[in-house]
Amino acid sequence: MATACKHPRVRIVSRHEDAEYVECLECGEVFDSEEFNDMAIEETASEEDVAEND
């Protein structure tokens, strides 16, 4: 089973009006920077949940 990329290194590839798109330098996926921020928030929340359950 493949491990999901956590996108540790990204670069901006395009800016258009209010949107900014980034590319993961590890897996090549391109996504909206807002989506990237949401992923980081979800990951932080998941790590906090795990720490609370220990």
mmCIF entry with sequence, helices, sheets and N, C-alpha, C, O atoms, coordinates in Angstrom:
data_MODEL
# 
_entry.id   MODEL 
# 
_entity.id                         1 
_entity.type                       polymer 
_entity.pdbx_number_of_molecules   1 
# 
_entity_poly.entity_id                      1 
_entity_poly.type                           'polypeptide(L)' 
_entity_poly.nstd_linkage                   no 
_entity_poly.nstd_monomer                   no 
_entity_poly.pdbx_seq_one_letter_code       MATACKHPRVRIVSRHEDAEYVECLECGEVFDSEEFNDMAIEETASEEDVAEND 
_entity_poly.pdbx_seq_one_letter_code_can   MATACKHPRVRIVSRHEDAEYVECLECGEVFDSEEFNDMAIEETASEEDVAEND 
_entity_poly.pdbx_strand_id                 A 
# 
loop_
_entity_poly_seq.entity_id 
_entity_poly_seq.num 
_entity_poly_seq.mon_id 
_entity_poly_seq.hetero 
1 1  MET n 
1 2  ALA n 
1 3  THR n 
1 4  ALA n 
1 5  CYS n 
1 6  LYS n 
1 7  HIS n 
1 8  PRO n 
1 9  ARG n 
1 10 VAL n 
1 11 ARG n 
1 12 ILE n 
1 13 VAL n 
1 14 SER n 
1 15 ARG n 
1 16 HIS n 
1 17 GLU n 
1 18 ASP n 
1 19 ALA n 
1 20 GLU n 
1 21 TYR n 
1 22 VAL n 
1 23 GLU n 
1 24 CYS n 
1 25 LEU n 
1 26 GLU n 
1 27 CYS n 
1 28 GLY n 
1 29 GLU n 
1 30 VAL n 
1 31 PHE n 
1 32 ASP n 
1 33 SER n 
1 34 GLU n 
1 35 GLU n 
1 36 PHE n 
1 37 ASN n 
1 38 ASP n 
1 39 MET n 
1 40 ALA n 
1 41 ILE n 
1 42 GLU n 
1 43 GLU n 
1 44 THR n 
1 45 ALA n 
1 46 SER n 
1 47 GLU n 
1 48 GLU n 
1 49 ASP n 
1 50 VAL n 
1 51 ALA n 
1 52 GLU n 
1 53 ASN n 
1 54 ASP n 
# 
_struct_asym.id          A 
_struct_asym.entity_id   1 
# 
_struct_conf.conf_type_id            HELX_P 
_struct_conf.id                      HELX_P1 
_struct_conf.pdbx_PDB_helix_id       AA1 
_struct_conf.beg_label_comp_id       SER 
_struct_conf.beg_label_asym_id       A 
_struct_conf.beg_label_seq_id        33 
_struct_conf.pdbx_beg_PDB_ins_code   ? 
_struct_conf.end_label_comp_id       ASN 
_struct_conf.end_label_asym_id       A 
_struct_conf.end_label_seq_id        53 
_struct_conf.pdbx_end_PDB_ins_code   ? 
_struct_conf.beg_auth_comp_id        SER 
_struct_conf.beg_auth_asym_id        A 
_struct_conf.beg_auth_seq_id         33 
_struct_conf.end_auth_comp_id        ASN 
_struct_conf.end_auth_asym_id        A 
_struct_conf.end_auth_seq_id         53 
_struct_conf.pdbx_PDB_helix_class    1 
_struct_conf.details                 ? 
_struct_conf.pdbx_PDB_helix_length   21 
# 
_struct_conf_type.id          HELX_P 
_struct_conf_type.criteria    ? 
_struct_conf_type.reference   ? 
# 
_struct_sheet.id               AA1 
_struct_sheet.type             ? 
_struct_sheet.number_strands   3 
_struct_sheet.details          ? 
# 
loop_
_struct_sheet_order.sheet_id 
_struct_sheet_order.range_id_1 
_struct_sheet_order.range_id_2 
_struct_sheet_order.offset 
_struct_sheet_order.sense 
AA1 1 2 ? anti-parallel 
AA1 2 3 ? anti-parallel 
# 
loop_
_struct_sheet_range.sheet_id 
_struct_sheet_range.id 
_struct_sheet_range.beg_label_comp_id 
_struct_sheet_range.beg_label_asym_id 
_struct_sheet_range.beg_label_seq_id 
_struct_sheet_range.pdbx_beg_PDB_ins_code 
_struct_sheet_range.end_label_comp_id 
_struct_sheet_range.end_label_asym_id 
_struct_sheet_range.end_label_seq_id 
_struct_sheet_range.pdbx_end_PDB_ins_code 
_struct_sheet_range.beg_auth_comp_id 
_struct_sheet_range.beg_auth_asym_id 
_struct_sheet_range.beg_auth_seq_id 
_struct_sheet_range.end_auth_comp_id 
_struct_sheet_range.end_auth_asym_id 
_struct_sheet_range.end_auth_seq_id 
AA1 1 VAL A 10 ? HIS A 16 ? VAL A 10 HIS A 16 
AA1 2 ALA A 19 ? CYS A 24 ? ALA A 19 CYS A 24 
AA1 3 VAL A 30 ? ASP A 32 ? VAL A 30 ASP A 32 
# 
loop_
_atom_site.group_PDB 
_atom_site.id 
_atom_site.type_symbol 
_atom_site.label_atom_id 
_atom_site.label_alt_id 
_atom_site.label_comp_id 
_atom_site.label_asym_id 
_atom_site.label_entity_id 
_atom_site.label_seq_id 
_atom_site.pdbx_PDB_ins_code 
_atom_site.Cartn_x 
_atom_site.Cartn_y 
_atom_site.Cartn_z 
_atom_site.occupancy 
_atom_site.B_iso_or_equiv 
_atom_site.pdbx_formal_charge 
_atom_site.auth_seq_id 
_atom_site.auth_comp_id 
_atom_site.auth_asym_id 
_atom_site.auth_atom_id 
_atom_site.pdbx_PDB_model_num 
ATOM 1   N N  . MET A 1 1  ? 0.846  -1.189 0.000   1.00 0.00 ? 1  MET A N  1 
ATOM 2   C CA . MET A 1 1  ? 0.000  0.000  0.000   1.00 0.00 ? 1  MET A CA 1 
ATOM 3   C C  . MET A 1 1  ? 0.885  1.243  0.000   1.00 0.00 ? 1  MET A C  1 
ATOM 4   O O  . MET A 1 1  ? 1.838  1.321  0.775   1.00 0.00 ? 1  MET A O  1 
ATOM 5   N N  . ALA A 1 2  ? 0.589  2.191  -0.839  1.00 0.00 ? 2  ALA A N  1 
ATOM 6   C CA . ALA A 1 2  ? 1.392  3.405  -0.954  1.00 0.00 ? 2  ALA A CA 1 
ATOM 7   C C  . ALA A 1 2  ? 1.104  4.347  0.208   1.00 0.00 ? 2  ALA A C  1 
ATOM 8   O O  . ALA A 1 2  ? -0.037 4.471  0.653   1.00 0.00 ? 2  ALA A O  1 
ATOM 9   N N  . THR A 1 3  ? 2.145  5.005  0.690   1.00 0.00 ? 3  THR A N  1 
ATOM 10  C CA . THR A 1 3  ? 2.009  5.987  1.755   1.00 0.00 ? 3  THR A CA 1 
ATOM 11  C C  . THR A 1 3  ? 1.604  7.320  1.143   1.00 0.00 ? 3  THR A C  1 
ATOM 12  O O  . THR A 1 3  ? 2.155  7.731  0.121   1.00 0.00 ? 3  THR A O  1 
ATOM 13  N N  . ALA A 1 4  ? 0.654  7.986  1.755   1.00 0.00 ? 4  ALA A N  1 
ATOM 14  C CA . ALA A 1 4  ? 0.203  9.288  1.253   1.00 0.00 ? 4  ALA A CA 1 
ATOM 15  C C  . ALA A 1 4  ? 1.292  10.326 1.466   1.00 0.00 ? 4  ALA A C  1 
ATOM 16  O O  . ALA A 1 4  ? 1.909  10.386 2.530   1.00 0.00 ? 4  ALA A O  1 
ATOM 17  N N  . CYS A 1 5  ? 1.519  11.132 0.455   1.00 0.00 ? 5  CYS A N  1 
ATOM 18  C CA . CYS A 1 5  ? 2.519  12.194 0.548   1.00 0.00 ? 5  CYS A CA 1 
ATOM 19  C C  . CYS A 1 5  ? 1.983  13.307 1.440   1.00 0.00 ? 5  CYS A C  1 
ATOM 20  O O  . CYS A 1 5  ? 0.827  13.711 1.310   1.00 0.00 ? 5  CYS A O  1 
ATOM 21  N N  . LYS A 1 6  ? 2.810  13.794 2.334   1.00 0.00 ? 6  LYS A N  1 
ATOM 22  C CA . LYS A 1 6  ? 2.409  14.891 3.225   1.00 0.00 ? 6  LYS A CA 1 
ATOM 23  C C  . LYS A 1 6  ? 2.835  16.242 2.664   1.00 0.00 ? 6  LYS A C  1 
ATOM 24  O O  . LYS A 1 6  ? 2.677  17.268 3.325   1.00 0.00 ? 6  LYS A O  1 
ATOM 25  N N  . HIS A 1 7  ? 3.369  16.244 1.454   1.00 0.00 ? 7  HIS A N  1 
ATOM 26  C CA . HIS A 1 7  ? 3.764  17.462 0.755   1.00 0.00 ? 7  HIS A CA 1 
ATOM 27  C C  . HIS A 1 7  ? 4.694  18.342 1.612   1.00 0.00 ? 7  HIS A C  1 
ATOM 28  O O  . HIS A 1 7  ? 4.360  19.486 1.920   1.00 0.00 ? 7  HIS A O  1 
ATOM 29  N N  . PRO A 1 8  ? 5.858  17.799 1.991   1.00 0.00 ? 8  PRO A N  1 
ATOM 30  C CA . PRO A 1 8  ? 6.759  18.557 2.856   1.00 0.00 ? 8  PRO A CA 1 
ATOM 31  C C  . PRO A 1 8  ? 7.423  19.750 2.165   1.00 0.00 ? 8  PRO A C  1 
ATOM 32  O O  . PRO A 1 8  ? 7.809  20.713 2.828   1.00 0.00 ? 8  PRO A O  1 
ATOM 33  N N  . ARG A 1 9  ? 7.556  19.692 0.837   1.00 0.00 ? 9  ARG A N  1 
ATOM 34  C CA . ARG A 1 9  ? 8.185  20.785 0.101   1.00 0.00 ? 9  ARG A CA 1 
ATOM 35  C C  . ARG A 1 9  ? 7.300  21.143 -1.091  1.00 0.00 ? 9  ARG A C  1 
ATOM 36  O O  . ARG A 1 9  ? 7.004  20.295 -1.933  1.00 0.00 ? 9  ARG A O  1 
ATOM 37  N N  . VAL A 1 10 ? 6.881  22.408 -1.152  1.00 0.00 ? 10 VAL A N  1 
ATOM 38  C CA . VAL A 1 10 ? 6.048  22.850 -2.260  1.00 0.00 ? 10 VAL A CA 1 
ATOM 39  C C  . VAL A 1 10 ? 6.636  24.119 -2.858  1.00 0.00 ? 10 VAL A C  1 
ATOM 40  O O  . VAL A 1 10 ? 7.412  24.832 -2.222  1.00 0.00 ? 10 VAL A O  1 
ATOM 41  N N  . ARG A 1 11 ? 6.240  24.380 -4.110  1.00 0.00 ? 11 ARG A N  1 
ATOM 42  C CA . ARG A 1 11 ? 6.630  25.632 -4.763  1.00 0.00 ? 11 ARG A CA 1 
ATOM 43  C C  . ARG A 1 11 ? 5.403  26.206 -5.456  1.00 0.00 ? 11 ARG A C  1 
ATOM 44  O O  . ARG A 1 11 ? 4.531  25.468 -5.914  1.00 0.00 ? 11 ARG A O  1 
ATOM 45  N N  . ILE A 1 12 ? 5.348  27.530 -5.527  1.00 0.00 ? 12 ILE A N  1 
ATOM 46  C CA . ILE A 1 12 ? 4.243  28.206 -6.204  1.00 0.00 ? 12 ILE A CA 1 
ATOM 47  C C  . ILE A 1 12 ? 4.440  28.050 -7.704  1.00 0.00 ? 12 ILE A C  1 
ATOM 48  O O  . ILE A 1 12 ? 5.517  28.340 -8.226  1.00 0.00 ? 12 ILE A O  1 
ATOM 49  N N  . VAL A 1 13 ? 3.400  27.592 -8.398  1.00 0.00 ? 13 VAL A N  1 
ATOM 50  C CA . VAL A 1 13 ? 3.497  27.425 -9.841  1.00 0.00 ? 13 VAL A CA 1 
ATOM 51  C C  . VAL A 1 13 ? 2.613  28.405 -10.604 1.00 0.00 ? 13 VAL A C  1 
ATOM 52  O O  . VAL A 1 13 ? 2.843  28.643 -11.789 1.00 0.00 ? 13 VAL A O  1 
ATOM 53  N N  . SER A 1 14 ? 1.602  28.980 -9.945  1.00 0.00 ? 14 SER A N  1 
ATOM 54  C CA . SER A 1 14 ? 0.718  29.908 -10.647 1.00 0.00 ? 14 SER A CA 1 
ATOM 55  C C  . SER A 1 14 ? -0.047 30.769 -9.644  1.00 0.00 ? 14 SER A C  1 
ATOM 56  O O  . SER A 1 14 ? -0.406 30.322 -8.555  1.00 0.00 ? 14 SER A O  1 
ATOM 57  N N  . ARG A 1 15 ? -0.281 32.001 -10.042 1.00 0.00 ? 15 ARG A N  1 
ATOM 58  C CA . ARG A 1 15 ? -1.152 32.901 -9.287  1.00 0.00 ? 15 ARG A CA 1 
ATOM 59  C C  . ARG A 1 15 ? -2.153 33.471 -10.273 1.00 0.00 ? 15 ARG A C  1 
ATOM 60  O O  . ARG A 1 15 ? -1.787 33.961 -11.341 1.00 0.00 ? 15 ARG A O  1 
ATOM 61  N N  . HIS A 1 16 ? -3.419 33.398 -9.900  1.00 0.00 ? 16 HIS A N  1 
ATOM 62  C CA . HIS A 1 16 ? -4.470 33.928 -10.774 1.00 0.00 ? 16 HIS A CA 1 
ATOM 63  C C  . HIS A 1 16 ? -5.529 34.578 -9.905  1.00 0.00 ? 16 HIS A C  1 
ATOM 64  O O  . HIS A 1 16 ? -6.222 33.893 -9.153  1.00 0.00 ? 16 HIS A O  1 
ATOM 65  N N  . GLU A 1 17 ? -5.660 35.890 -10.000 1.00 0.00 ? 17 GLU A N  1 
ATOM 66  C CA . GLU A 1 17 ? -6.583 36.679 -9.196  1.00 0.00 ? 17 GLU A CA 1 
ATOM 67  C C  . GLU A 1 17 ? -6.441 36.316 -7.724  1.00 0.00 ? 17 GLU A C  1 
ATOM 68  O O  . GLU A 1 17 ? -5.403 36.608 -7.130  1.00 0.00 ? 17 GLU A O  1 
ATOM 69  N N  . ASP A 1 18 ? -7.446 35.691 -7.114  1.00 0.00 ? 18 ASP A N  1 
ATOM 70  C CA . ASP A 1 18 ? -7.402 35.375 -5.689  1.00 0.00 ? 18 ASP A CA 1 
ATOM 71  C C  . ASP A 1 18 ? -6.805 34.010 -5.394  1.00 0.00 ? 18 ASP A C  1 
ATOM 72  O O  . ASP A 1 18 ? -6.625 33.661 -4.227  1.00 0.00 ? 18 ASP A O  1 
ATOM 73  N N  . ALA A 1 19 ? -6.493 33.227 -6.424  1.00 0.00 ? 19 ALA A N  1 
ATOM 74  C CA . ALA A 1 19 ? -6.021 31.854 -6.226  1.00 0.00 ? 19 ALA A CA 1 
ATOM 75  C C  . ALA A 1 19 ? -4.513 31.746 -6.438  1.00 0.00 ? 19 ALA A C  1 
ATOM 76  O O  . ALA A 1 19 ? -3.933 32.430 -7.282  1.00 0.00 ? 19 ALA A O  1 
ATOM 77  N N  . GLU A 1 20 ? -3.905 30.876 -5.655  1.00 0.00 ? 20 GLU A N  1 
ATOM 78  C CA . GLU A 1 20 ? -2.478 30.587 -5.790  1.00 0.00 ? 20 GLU A CA 1 
ATOM 79  C C  . GLU A 1 20 ? -2.349 29.072 -5.817  1.00 0.00 ? 20 GLU A C  1 
ATOM 80  O O  . GLU A 1 20 ? -2.908 28.382 -4.964  1.00 0.00 ? 20 GLU A O  1 
ATOM 81  N N  . TYR A 1 21 ? -1.619 28.559 -6.784  1.00 0.00 ? 21 TYR A N  1 
ATOM 82  C CA . TYR A 1 21 ? -1.476 27.114 -6.926  1.00 0.00 ? 21 TYR A CA 1 
ATOM 83  C C  . TYR A 1 21 ? -0.050 26.707 -6.625  1.00 0.00 ? 21 TYR A C  1 
ATOM 84  O O  . TYR A 1 21 ? 0.899  27.370 -7.044  1.00 0.00 ? 21 TYR A O  1 
ATOM 85  N N  . VAL A 1 22 ? 0.096  25.611 -5.897  1.00 0.00 ? 22 VAL A N  1 
ATOM 86  C CA . VAL A 1 22 ? 1.409  25.107 -5.528  1.00 0.00 ? 22 VAL A CA 1 
ATOM 87  C C  . VAL A 1 22 ? 1.581  23.681 -6.026  1.00 0.00 ? 22 VAL A C  1 
ATOM 88  O O  . VAL A 1 22 ? 0.608  22.954 -6.228  1.00 0.00 ? 22 VAL A O  1 
ATOM 89  N N  . GLU A 1 23 ? 2.835  23.297 -6.219  1.00 0.00 ? 23 GLU A N  1 
ATOM 90  C CA . GLU A 1 23 ? 3.170  21.944 -6.650  1.00 0.00 ? 23 GLU A CA 1 
ATOM 91  C C  . GLU A 1 23 ? 4.051  21.310 -5.594  1.00 0.00 ? 23 GLU A C  1 
ATOM 92  O O  . GLU A 1 23 ? 5.005  21.926 -5.119  1.00 0.00 ? 23 GLU A O  1 
ATOM 93  N N  . CYS A 1 24 ? 3.733  20.079 -5.227  1.00 0.00 ? 24 CYS A N  1 
ATOM 94  C CA . CYS A 1 24 ? 4.559  19.333 -4.294  1.00 0.00 ? 24 CYS A CA 1 
ATOM 95  C C  . CYS A 1 24 ? 5.822  18.883 -5.031  1.00 0.00 ? 24 CYS A C  1 
ATOM 96  O O  . CYS A 1 24 ? 5.737  18.284 -6.103  1.00 0.00 ? 24 CYS A O  1 
ATOM 97  N N  . LEU A 1 25 ? 6.976  19.169 -4.465  1.00 0.00 ? 25 LEU A N  1 
ATOM 98  C CA . LEU A 1 25 ? 8.238  18.782 -5.097  1.00 0.00 ? 25 LEU A CA 1 
ATOM 99  C C  . LEU A 1 25 ? 8.551  17.303 -4.896  1.00 0.00 ? 25 LEU A C  1 
ATOM 100 O O  . LEU A 1 25 ? 9.465  16.772 -5.527  1.00 0.00 ? 25 LEU A O  1 
ATOM 101 N N  . GLU A 1 26 ? 7.806  16.640 -4.028  1.00 0.00 ? 26 GLU A N  1 
ATOM 102 C CA . GLU A 1 26 ? 8.017  15.211 -3.770  1.00 0.00 ? 26 GLU A CA 1 
ATOM 103 C C  . GLU A 1 26 ? 7.182  14.336 -4.711  1.00 0.00 ? 26 GLU A C  1 
ATOM 104 O O  . GLU A 1 26 ? 7.714  13.414 -5.329  1.00 0.00 ? 26 GLU A O  1 
ATOM 105 N N  . CYS A 1 27 ? 5.877  14.618 -4.824  1.00 0.00 ? 27 CYS A N  1 
ATOM 106 C CA . CYS A 1 27 ? 4.992  13.749 -5.609  1.00 0.00 ? 27 CYS A CA 1 
ATOM 107 C C  . CYS A 1 27 ? 4.498  14.391 -6.896  1.00 0.00 ? 27 CYS A C  1 
ATOM 108 O O  . CYS A 1 27 ? 3.970  13.691 -7.761  1.00 0.00 ? 27 CYS A O  1 
ATOM 109 N N  . GLY A 1 28 ? 4.655  15.714 -7.050  1.00 0.00 ? 28 GLY A N  1 
ATOM 110 C CA . GLY A 1 28 ? 4.246  16.392 -8.265  1.00 0.00 ? 28 GLY A CA 1 
ATOM 111 C C  . GLY A 1 28 ? 2.797  16.843 -8.304  1.00 0.00 ? 28 GLY A C  1 
ATOM 112 O O  . GLY A 1 28 ? 2.360  17.418 -9.301  1.00 0.00 ? 28 GLY A O  1 
ATOM 113 N N  . GLU A 1 29 ? 2.045  16.596 -7.246  1.00 0.00 ? 29 GLU A N  1 
ATOM 114 C CA . GLU A 1 29 ? 0.637  17.004 -7.222  1.00 0.00 ? 29 GLU A CA 1 
ATOM 115 C C  . GLU A 1 29 ? 0.538  18.530 -7.187  1.00 0.00 ? 29 GLU A C  1 
ATOM 116 O O  . GLU A 1 29 ? 1.303  19.191 -6.486  1.00 0.00 ? 29 GLU A O  1 
ATOM 117 N N  . VAL A 1 30 ? -0.407 19.081 -7.945  1.00 0.00 ? 30 VAL A N  1 
ATOM 118 C CA . VAL A 1 30 ? -0.656 20.519 -7.974  1.00 0.00 ? 30 VAL A CA 1 
ATOM 119 C C  . VAL A 1 30 ? -2.012 20.771 -7.331  1.00 0.00 ? 30 VAL A C  1 
ATOM 120 O O  . VAL A 1 30 ? -2.991 20.091 -7.639  1.00 0.00 ? 30 VAL A O  1 
ATOM 121 N N  . PHE A 1 31 ? -2.066 21.756 -6.433  1.00 0.00 ? 31 PHE A N  1 
ATOM 122 C CA . PHE A 1 31 ? -3.321 22.059 -5.755  1.00 0.00 ? 31 PHE A CA 1 
ATOM 123 C C  . PHE A 1 31 ? -3.338 23.505 -5.314  1.00 0.00 ? 31 PHE A C  1 
ATOM 124 O O  . PHE A 1 31 ? -2.309 24.180 -5.297  1.00 0.00 ? 31 PHE A O  1 
ATOM 125 N N  . ASP A 1 32 ? -4.527 23.974 -4.955  1.00 0.00 ? 32 ASP A N  1 
ATOM 126 C CA . ASP A 1 32 ? -4.734 25.330 -4.475  1.00 0.00 ? 32 ASP A CA 1 
ATOM 127 C C  . ASP A 1 32 ? -4.034 25.486 -3.124  1.00 0.00 ? 32 ASP A C  1 
ATOM 128 O O  . ASP A 1 32 ? -4.097 24.584 -2.289  1.00 0.00 ? 32 ASP A O  1 
ATOM 129 N N  . SER A 1 33 ? -3.375 26.612 -2.904  1.00 0.00 ? 33 SER A N  1 
ATOM 130 C CA . SER A 1 33 ? -2.650 26.814 -1.649  1.00 0.00 ? 33 SER A CA 1 
ATOM 131 C C  . SER A 1 33 ? -3.584 26.799 -0.447  1.00 0.00 ? 33 SER A C  1 
ATOM 132 O O  . SER A 1 33 ? -3.168 26.423 0.649   1.00 0.00 ? 33 SER A O  1 
ATOM 133 N N  . GLU A 1 34 ? -4.843 27.202 -0.633  1.00 0.00 ? 34 GLU A N  1 
ATOM 134 C CA . GLU A 1 34 ? -5.827 27.119 0.460   1.00 0.00 ? 34 GLU A CA 1 
ATOM 135 C C  . GLU A 1 34 ? -6.031 25.664 0.871   1.00 0.00 ? 34 GLU A C  1 
ATOM 136 O O  . GLU A 1 34 ? -6.151 25.356 2.057   1.00 0.00 ? 34 GLU A O  1 
ATOM 137 N N  . GLU A 1 35 ? -6.068 24.782 -0.110  1.00 0.00 ? 35 GLU A N  1 
ATOM 138 C CA . GLU A 1 35 ? -6.209 23.351 0.156   1.00 0.00 ? 35 GLU A CA 1 
ATOM 139 C C  . GLU A 1 35 ? -4.996 22.845 0.943   1.00 0.00 ? 35 GLU A C  1 
ATOM 140 O O  . GLU A 1 35 ? -5.135 22.026 1.852   1.00 0.00 ? 35 GLU A O  1 
ATOM 141 N N  . PHE A 1 36 ? -3.808 23.340 0.584   1.00 0.00 ? 36 PHE A N  1 
ATOM 142 C CA . PHE A 1 36 ? -2.577 22.963 1.280   1.00 0.00 ? 36 PHE A CA 1 
ATOM 143 C C  . PHE A 1 36 ? -2.643 23.410 2.740   1.00 0.00 ? 36 PHE A C  1 
ATOM 144 O O  . PHE A 1 36 ? -2.273 22.648 3.633   1.00 0.00 ? 36 PHE A O  1 
ATOM 145 N N  . ASN A 1 37 ? -3.104 24.618 2.991   1.00 0.00 ? 37 ASN A N  1 
ATOM 146 C CA . ASN A 1 37 ? -3.247 25.118 4.361   1.00 0.00 ? 37 ASN A CA 1 
ATOM 147 C C  . ASN A 1 37 ? -4.239 24.268 5.149   1.00 0.00 ? 37 ASN A C  1 
ATOM 148 O O  . ASN A 1 37 ? -4.005 23.968 6.319   1.00 0.00 ? 37 ASN A O  1 
ATOM 149 N N  . ASP A 1 38 ? -5.341 23.879 4.517   1.00 0.00 ? 38 ASP A N  1 
ATOM 150 C CA . ASP A 1 38 ? -6.338 23.032 5.174   1.00 0.00 ? 38 ASP A CA 1 
ATOM 151 C C  . ASP A 1 38 ? -5.742 21.679 5.548   1.00 0.00 ? 38 ASP A C  1 
ATOM 152 O O  . ASP A 1 38 ? -6.040 21.147 6.618   1.00 0.00 ? 38 ASP A O  1 
ATOM 153 N N  . MET A 1 39 ? -4.895 21.114 4.671   1.00 0.00 ? 39 MET A N  1 
ATOM 154 C CA . MET A 1 39 ? -4.252 19.830 4.954   1.00 0.00 ? 39 MET A CA 1 
ATOM 155 C C  . MET A 1 39 ? -3.356 19.953 6.179   1.00 0.00 ? 39 MET A C  1 
ATOM 156 O O  . MET A 1 39 ? -3.345 19.061 7.028   1.00 0.00 ? 39 MET A O  1 
ATOM 157 N N  . ALA A 1 40 ? -2.607 21.044 6.281   1.00 0.00 ? 40 ALA A N  1 
ATOM 158 C CA . ALA A 1 40 ? -1.707 21.254 7.408   1.00 0.00 ? 40 ALA A CA 1 
ATOM 159 C C  . ALA A 1 40 ? -2.496 21.374 8.710   1.00 0.00 ? 40 ALA A C  1 
ATOM 160 O O  . ALA A 1 40 ? -2.079 20.838 9.737   1.00 0.00 ? 40 ALA A O  1 
ATOM 161 N N  . ILE A 1 41 ? -3.614 22.060 8.677   1.00 0.00 ? 41 ILE A N  1 
ATOM 162 C CA . ILE A 1 41 ? -4.461 22.212 9.862   1.00 0.00 ? 41 ILE A CA 1 
ATOM 163 C C  . ILE A 1 41 ? -5.018 20.856 10.292  1.00 0.00 ? 41 ILE A C  1 
ATOM 164 O O  . ILE A 1 41 ? -5.008 20.530 11.479  1.00 0.00 ? 41 ILE A O  1 
ATOM 165 N N  . GLU A 1 42 ? -5.501 20.068 9.335   1.00 0.00 ? 42 GLU A N  1 
ATOM 166 C CA . GLU A 1 42 ? -6.055 18.746 9.650   1.00 0.00 ? 42 GLU A CA 1 
ATOM 167 C C  . GLU A 1 42 ? -4.983 17.837 10.242  1.00 0.00 ? 42 GLU A C  1 
ATOM 168 O O  . GLU A 1 42 ? -5.253 17.091 11.183  1.00 0.00 ? 42 GLU A O  1 
ATOM 169 N N  . GLU A 1 43 ? -3.758 17.895 9.692   1.00 0.00 ? 43 GLU A N  1 
ATOM 170 C CA . GLU A 1 43 ? -2.679 17.052 10.195  1.00 0.00 ? 43 GLU A CA 1 
ATOM 171 C C  . GLU A 1 43 ? -2.321 17.432 11.624  1.00 0.00 ? 43 GLU A C  1 
ATOM 172 O O  . GLU A 1 43 ? -2.098 16.554 12.458  1.00 0.00 ? 43 GLU A O  1 
ATOM 173 N N  . THR A 1 44 ? -2.263 18.722 11.916  1.00 0.00 ? 44 THR A N  1 
ATOM 174 C CA . THR A 1 44 ? -1.957 19.195 13.263  1.00 0.00 ? 44 THR A CA 1 
ATOM 175 C C  . THR A 1 44 ? -3.038 18.735 14.243  1.00 0.00 ? 44 THR A C  1 
ATOM 176 O O  . THR A 1 44 ? -2.726 18.307 15.355  1.00 0.00 ? 44 THR A O  1 
ATOM 177 N N  . ALA A 1 45 ? -4.294 18.821 13.839  1.00 0.00 ? 45 ALA A N  1 
ATOM 178 C CA . ALA A 1 45 ? -5.397 18.394 14.692  1.00 0.00 ? 45 ALA A CA 1 
ATOM 179 C C  . ALA A 1 45 ? -5.318 16.900 14.953  1.00 0.00 ? 45 ALA A C  1 
ATOM 180 O O  . ALA A 1 45 ? -5.564 16.463 16.077  1.00 0.00 ? 45 ALA A O  1 
ATOM 181 N N  . SER A 1 46 ? -4.984 16.113 13.953  1.00 0.00 ? 46 SER A N  1 
ATOM 182 C CA . SER A 1 46 ? -4.857 14.669 14.115  1.00 0.00 ? 46 SER A CA 1 
ATOM 183 C C  . SER A 1 46 ? -3.724 14.320 15.081  1.00 0.00 ? 46 SER A C  1 
ATOM 184 O O  . SER A 1 46 ? -3.872 13.426 15.913  1.00 0.00 ? 46 SER A O  1 
ATOM 185 N N  . GLU A 1 47 ? -2.602 15.019 14.973  1.00 0.00 ? 47 GLU A N  1 
ATOM 186 C CA . GLU A 1 47 ? -1.468 14.761 15.870  1.00 0.00 ? 47 GLU A CA 1 
ATOM 187 C C  . GLU A 1 47 ? -1.830 15.107 17.309  1.00 0.00 ? 47 GLU A C  1 
ATOM 188 O O  . GLU A 1 47 ? -1.417 14.408 18.234  1.00 0.00 ? 47 GLU A O  1 
ATOM 189 N N  . GLU A 1 48 ? -2.600 16.181 17.511  1.00 0.00 ? 48 GLU A N  1 
ATOM 190 C CA . GLU A 1 48 ? -3.024 16.565 18.854  1.00 0.00 ? 48 GLU A CA 1 
ATOM 191 C C  . GLU A 1 48 ? -3.970 15.522 19.435  1.00 0.00 ? 48 GLU A C  1 
ATOM 192 O O  . GLU A 1 48 ? -3.887 15.215 20.624  1.00 0.00 ? 48 GLU A O  1 
ATOM 193 N N  . ASP A 1 49 ? -4.871 14.967 18.615  1.00 0.00 ? 49 ASP A N  1 
ATOM 194 C CA . ASP A 1 49 ? -5.790 13.933 19.069  1.00 0.00 ? 49 ASP A CA 1 
ATOM 195 C C  . ASP A 1 49 ? -5.025 12.709 19.532  1.00 0.00 ? 49 ASP A C  1 
ATOM 196 O O  . ASP A 1 49 ? -5.353 12.128 20.566  1.00 0.00 ? 49 ASP A O  1 
ATOM 197 N N  . VAL A 1 50 ? -4.012 12.310 18.783  1.00 0.00 ? 50 VAL A N  1 
ATOM 198 C CA . VAL A 1 50 ? -3.202 11.144 19.137  1.00 0.00 ? 50 VAL A CA 1 
ATOM 199 C C  . VAL A 1 50 ? -2.475 11.389 20.451  1.00 0.00 ? 50 VAL A C  1 
ATOM 200 O O  . VAL A 1 50 ? -2.418 10.500 21.302  1.00 0.00 ? 50 VAL A O  1 
ATOM 201 N N  . ALA A 1 51 ? -1.917 12.587 20.627  1.00 0.00 ? 51 ALA A N  1 
ATOM 202 C CA . ALA A 1 51 ? -1.198 12.924 21.856  1.00 0.00 ? 51 ALA A CA 1 
ATOM 203 C C  . ALA A 1 51 ? -2.120 12.904 23.064  1.00 0.00 ? 51 ALA A C  1 
ATOM 204 O O  . ALA A 1 51 ? -1.708 12.483 24.145  1.00 0.00 ? 51 ALA A O  1 
ATOM 205 N N  . GLU A 1 52 ? -3.364 13.352 22.901  1.00 0.00 ? 52 GLU A N  1 
ATOM 206 C CA . GLU A 1 52 ? -4.322 13.362 23.992  1.00 0.00 ? 52 GLU A CA 1 
ATOM 207 C C  . GLU A 1 52 ? -4.737 11.956 24.407  1.00 0.00 ? 52 GLU A C  1 
ATOM 208 O O  . GLU A 1 52 ? -5.054 11.719 25.572  1.00 0.00 ? 52 GLU A O  1 
ATOM 209 N N  . ASN A 1 53 ? -4.735 11.021 23.455  1.00 0.00 ? 53 ASN A N  1 
ATOM 210 C CA . ASN A 1 53 ? -5.154 9.669  23.726  1.00 0.00 ? 53 ASN A CA 1 
ATOM 211 C C  . ASN A 1 53 ? -4.058 8.808  24.346  1.00 0.00 ? 53 ASN A C  1 
ATOM 212 O O  . ASN A 1 53 ? -4.331 7.692  24.789  1.00 0.00 ? 53 ASN A O  1 
ATOM 213 N N  . ASP A 1 54 ? -2.831 9.306  24.386  1.00 0.00 ? 54 ASP A N  1 
ATOM 214 C CA . ASP A 1 54 ? -1.709 8.532  24.965  1.00 0.00 ? 54 ASP A CA 1 
ATOM 215 C C  . ASP A 1 54 ? -1.704 8.548  26.456  1.00 0.00 ? 54 ASP A C  1 
ATOM 216 O O  . ASP A 1 54 ? -0.828 7.946  27.077  1.00 0.00 ? 54 ASP A O  1 
# 
